[in-house]
Amino acid sequence: MINFHQLELNGYMELNEITVAEILILLKQQYFKMKVTEHLLLPNKLNSNYAITLSKIYGVNPFPYHTDGANNISPPKYIILENLSKVDTLTNTIICPFDLKLLFKEKPSLKDELFIILNGRNSFYSTILTERNNGLNFIRWNPLIMKSISNIPFDINNIINDNLITKINWNVGKVVIVDNWRCVHARSKLDLISMKHRLIKRYSVFI
């Protein structure tokens, strides 16, 4: 089972005794109109045909903090990461949750400063913090595809609380669900084992 209250509090959960299929069934009960996309995350530069991807730019080096699907008008609410590797790997996924209410209060400029979100012909304008009438607010960040209209540089590390950072160790069979609307995540440098064996499947849950 998923403790949705705990997920709401922490922004993520590490799961070991539940399958992705069971997770999706539980989420479907909460969000009956949800849509799910799947993608294999391979440890090299060639896992995408798109021009601007973290994998192509950073390769085996550390990934910067980002939200998945930032190129969508509404990014996925959740991402589920499933370790399909047959061995434990040392490369970490680093997760940092935000208290969005506090962030809106302390950093109001983040909901006003416009960025262009580069997505080919579907590029659009948005902000780092999105506030909606239904209360379903979210953070959006990807340094590769978000360019400030005012050309004022932004470093998300300046608003990250190091005390809230968690490093996920990828043991065989581990599953992690992340609230992509209130967390950013990064990846450490790929170790030699990960270069050969790391295989993570990502499920993006749009609501």
C-alpha positions in Angstrom: 0.0 0.0 0.0 1.0 3.6 -0.5 0.7 6.0 2.4 -0.5 9.0 0.5 -0.3 11.2 3.6 3.4 10.3 4.0 4.0 10.9 0.3 2.4 14.3 0.7 4.6 15.1 3.7 7.9 13.8 2.3 7.5 14.4 -1.4 8.7 10.9 -2.2 8.6 7.3 -1.0 11.0 4.4 -1.4 9.0 1.2 -2.0 10.2 -2.4 -1.9 7.1 -4.6 -1.4 4.8 -3.3 -4.0 4.9 -3.6 -7.8 4.6 -0.7 -10.2 1.3 -2.2 -11.5 -0.1 -2.1 -8.0 1.1 1.5 -7.5 -0.6 2.6 -10.8 -3.9 0.9 -9.7 -3.8 2.9 -6.4 -3.1 6.1 -8.2 -5.9 5.4 -10.7 -8.3 5.3 -7.8 -7.2 8.8 -6.8 -6.9 10.3 -10.3 -9.2 8.3 -12.6 -8.3 10.5 -15.7 -4.6 10.1 -15.3 -2.3 9.2 -18.2 1.0 7.3 -17.9 4.0 7.3 -20.2 7.0 5.0 -19.9 10.6 5.5 -20.7 13.8 3.5 -20.2 16.7 5.5 -18.8 19.9 4.1 -20.2 23.4 5.1 -18.9 24.7 6.7 -22.1 24.3 9.7 -24.4 22.2 7.9 -26.9 19.0 7.1 -25.1 17.0 9.9 -26.8 16.5 11.2 -30.3 15.7 14.7 -29.0 18.2 17.5 -29.4 18.1 18.8 -25.8 18.2 16.1 -23.1 20.2 15.8 -19.9 21.6 12.5 -21.1 23.0 13.9 -24.3 24.5 17.0 -22.6 25.8 15.5 -19.4 26.3 11.8 -20.5 27.8 9.9 -17.5 28.5 13.0 -15.5 26.2 14.3 -12.7 22.8 15.6 -13.7 21.7 19.0 -12.3 18.5 19.4 -10.3 15.4 19.4 -12.5 11.8 18.4 -12.7 10.8 15.7 -15.2 8.7 16.7 -18.1 9.3 20.5 -17.6 8.7 20.9 -21.4 5.0 20.1 -20.8 2.4 22.8 -20.1 1.6 20.7 -17.0 4.5 18.4 -16.0 3.7 14.9 -14.7 2.4 15.0 -11.1 4.3 11.8 -10.2 7.3 10.0 -11.5 7.8 6.4 -10.6 11.3 5.0 -10.9 11.9 1.3 -11.1 15.3 -0.4 -10.9 15.4 -3.1 -13.5 19.1 -3.7 -13.0 20.2 -7.2 -12.0 22.9 -5.8 -9.6 22.9 -3.0 -7.0 24.4 0.2 -8.5 26.2 2.9 -6.6 24.9 5.9 -8.7 22.4 7.9 -6.6 19.3 9.8 -7.5 19.3 12.9 -5.3 15.9 14.3 -4.3 15.1 17.6 -2.8 11.4 18.4 -1.8 10.1 21.9 -1.4 7.4 23.4 0.9 5.6 25.2 -1.9 3.5 27.3 0.4 6.6 28.6 2.1 8.4 29.0 -1.3 5.5 31.1 -2.7 5.7 33.3 0.4 9.5 33.7 0.6 10.3 33.8 -3.1 7.3 35.5 -4.8 9.4 36.5 -7.8 9.6 32.8 -8.8 5.9 33.0 -9.8 6.4 36.3 -11.7 9.7 36.0 -13.6 9.0 34.7 -17.1 11.0 32.0 -18.8 10.7 30.6 -22.3 10.4 26.8 -22.2 12.2 25.5 -25.2 10.2 22.7 -26.9 10.6 23.2 -30.6 7.5 24.4 -32.3 5.6 23.9 -29.0 7.8 26.3 -27.0 5.9 28.4 -24.5 6.3 30.9 -21.6 6.0 30.0 -18.0 7.5 30.6 -14.5 9.4 28.5 -12.0 6.4 28.5 -9.7 3.0 28.0 -11.1 0.0 29.0 -9.0 -3.4 27.7 -10.1 -6.9 28.5 -8.9 -7.6 24.9 -7.9 -4.6 24.9 -5.6 -2.7 22.3 -7.6 0.5 24.4 -7.7 3.9 23.2 -8.8 7.5 23.9 -9.4 9.1 23.7 -12.8 12.8 23.7 -13.5 15.2 22.4 -16.2 18.3 24.5 -16.8 18.7 23.1 -20.3 15.3 24.2 -21.7 14.3 27.2 -19.5 15.7 30.6 -20.5 15.0 33.8 -18.6 13.3 36.5 -20.6 15.1 39.1 -18.6 18.4 37.3 -18.9 18.8 37.2 -15.1 20.7 34.0 -14.2 18.9 31.6 -11.8 20.6 28.9 -9.7 18.2 26.6 -8.1 20.8 25.6 -5.6 20.2 28.9 -3.9 16.8 27.8 -2.8 17.6 24.2 -1.9 17.7 23.2 1.8 20.6 20.8 2.1 19.0 19.3 5.2 16.1 18.0 3.1 18.2 16.3 0.5 17.9 12.5 0.2 20.2 10.2 -1.8 18.4 7.2 -3.2 20.6 4.0 -3.4 19.5 1.8 -6.2 19.3 -1.7 -4.8 17.9 -4.5 -7.0 14.1 -4.2 -7.4 13.8 -0.8 -5.7 10.9 1.4 -6.7 10.6 5.1 -5.8 7.6 7.4 -6.3 8.3 11.2 -6.4 5.9 14.1 -6.3 7.3 15.8 -9.3 5.3 18.9 -8.6 7.1 19.7 -5.4 10.5 18.0 -5.8 13.5 18.5 -7.9 16.0 15.7 -8.4 19.5 15.1 -9.7 21.8 12.2 -10.4 25.4 11.6 -9.2 28.1 10.6 -11.6 27.8 7.1 -13.1 30.1 4.6 -11.5 31.7 1.8 -13.6 29.0 -0.7 -12.5 26.2 1.7 -13.4 27.7 2.4 -16.8 27.4 -1.3 -17.6 24.3 -2.4 -15.7 22.1 0.6 -14.7 18.7 0.3 -16.1 15.9 2.4 -14.6 12.4 2.5 -16.0 10.5 5.8 -15.5 6.7 6.1 -15.4 5.4 9.6 -15.8 1.9 10.1 -14.3 -0.1 13.0 -15.7 -3.3 14.0 -13.9 
